[in-house]
Structure formats: structure tokens, C-alpha cells
Amino acid sequence: MYRRWLVPVAGLALLTASLAVAGPTAATAGSRAHEVPDVVARGAFRPGGLFHSAPGTRPFTVGGHTIAYSTNWSGYAVTGGTFTTASASWVQSPITCSGGDGQTDMSPWIGIDGYRTSTVEQTGSSGDCNNGTPDYYAWYEMYPRGTIMIHHTVMPGDHFTATVTHAGGTSYTLTLADITEGWTNMVTKSIKAQDSSAEAVMEMAARHLTQFSPDKFTAFTVDGKPIGSYTDSPYKIERMEIRVKGTVCDSTSSLGAGANFKVTWRAAC
């Protein structure tokens, strides 16, 4: 998830100079894009990338699926094994901003790890409200390392497809394609991880969850199989919704065709 970066002018000049020396590092279709390290002003909210259980709640079972309340994740995850590849498609939902929103966020992504581990290998898109102004962008992250912004155009309604793959050893390949805008970003990064979960998530990566149109995920597969097929032991399908201070902020639908679902905004949180 991308943390809005507020950079003093002097710092921006130094960052620009360093990029000019380093040159492009992210492989894209038709062009080369700079990876810009995440920079956050002192005191700015800096969310984590892991699943956080909502205090005072316990998972419960509905229709054979466990539903867990979280303070930051909604969507689906599968646990109980070792997973190599996670893939899904989604549409970047339009967001609604008002002058009183402050800093809010909704970030759909695909990834491996993070449900009960200390790393997440993930890539996705985001819609932010910053003092009432909407902002859309794409990113990837090898949490707990910083978020890397992908410098290509993202617009509401864009169709995305993404894949995160453990390529062997400590190498992970993260691919994000904006089908509507016609660009693809693919990087291979190294991190020591457990591969103990795979997920398609709509994340609240700021202090508040902005109002958004239903966020639809399709073709969510793990190691080439629909997530809904992981019904046998030791696997467990985890269905997640965001709850903050007793308010359920969004709802996650049941799986359609074993691989499709949507997250729907319910309340300001």
C-alpha cells in the first residue's frame, strides 16, 4: 500500500538528482519507469502491511467460510499451506472525497504472506483522498520495506491484473498490468518469507476509509486454482471485513464461481 509522500522542496531536489544518476529500474511495456522510494513527512500516518485483527472480535463461520474482522484488510486469503503464486484482476473503483475527509484511502492488491507472518509481497492500485482531492496511483511493496510508487497513469475504472510469484530462493516476481492504460510493471525482488498465505485484499491504508464504489475482484487463483477450491484440510479460506471501533466499514461478498467477489463500502470509519 502506498503512503502519501510529502517531500520538502530541498528533499525533492535531492531525490530527483539521485534518480537521474540511478536511471530507470522498473521494467514496463513500451517504456521504462522510475521507482521512487516512499518518503513520508515526519509525523505523517504510516500504516503497516500486515493483517491486523479488530480488537474484541473473533472469527466466525458462515457458509463454510471463516469471517475475520480486521482494522485494515477486507477480501479473501487462504492459509494452511505453502503457496507459490497468487493472481487476480480488479477494477480501480472511483472514490468520493469531501473537504472534511483528511487523509483517507482504499487500496486493492494481490499478494503472498502477511496474514500471520511479518512480511508481505504485494502489488496493487490505490485511491486516496487528500483534503478532499482524489488521487489514483499504482505501487508495489516487499513489506516491511518501503512502498514503491509505479509512475504510470491510473484512472478510476481502470482494469488491472496482477500476479505475485515466488520465483525460487528468496526471489519474488511482482507483475501489475493496467489493461485500460496499456502499461505493465514487472519487478523481481528478494526477501526471506514463509509463503504461508495468499490473498486478494481491499486495504484501508490510512486513518480512514473513503467511500468507494463496489470493488470487484475476479479470477482470484492461488497456484493456478480458484481460491474457493481450497476446502480440504489443512487449508482454510479466510473471508475478511474491516471493522473499526465497533463499526463495520465494508462487506465482502461470498465467492462466485470459486474465484470472484466484491467488497462494498458500508460506513465511514
Secondary structure, 3 states (H helix, E strand, C coil): CCCCCCCCHHHHHHHHHHHHHHCCCEEECCCEECEEECCCCCCCCCCCCCCCECCCCCCEEECCEEEEEECCEEEEEEECCCCCEEEEEEECCCEECCCCCCEEEEEEEEEECCCCCCCEEEEEEEEEEECCEEEEEEEEEEECCCEEEECCCCCCCCEEEEEEEEEECCEEEEEEEECCCCEEEEEEEECCCCCCEEEEEEECCCCEECEECCEEEEEEEECCEEHHHCCCCCCEEEEEEEEECCEECEEECCCECCCEEEEEECCCC
